[in-house]
Amino acid sequence: QVRPVESGGGLVQSGGSLRLSCTFSGITGIRMGWYRQAPGKEREWVAAITSRGRTSYADSVDGRFTISRDNGKATVYLQMDNLKPEDTAVYLCQIQTGVAVESPIYWGQGTQVTVSS
């Protein structure tokens, strides 16, 4: 079964940086997004980028995180700078394949990001 694969998570100190990658070979995406879920909390949207390169960010990460993509490598990235302990979560990649409601949406299994204070 085809699904996105995330990588790049880890343990970092407050103020540090990490770069997450999501490879989605075999999937044609029109919108690629990052979500995160902390223990005991709802999954929340973090950032997104369209196939045309239009980006958007949650207020909590705007100015600290940057989403980008490499169409040739079928990969979307999330550069995370000035990390804070509240950024600790499992980060998941989502790929939307169309605008119709019935269009498939693919999720990765996630990568853990832990920020120590």
Buried (B, 14 or more C-beta within 10 A) or exposed (E): EEEBBBBBBEEBEEEBEBBBBBBBEEBEBEBBBBBBBBEEEEBEBBBBBBEEEEEBBBEEBEEBBBBBBEEEEBBBBBBBBEBBEEBBBBBBBBBBBEEEEEEEEBBBEBBEBBBEE
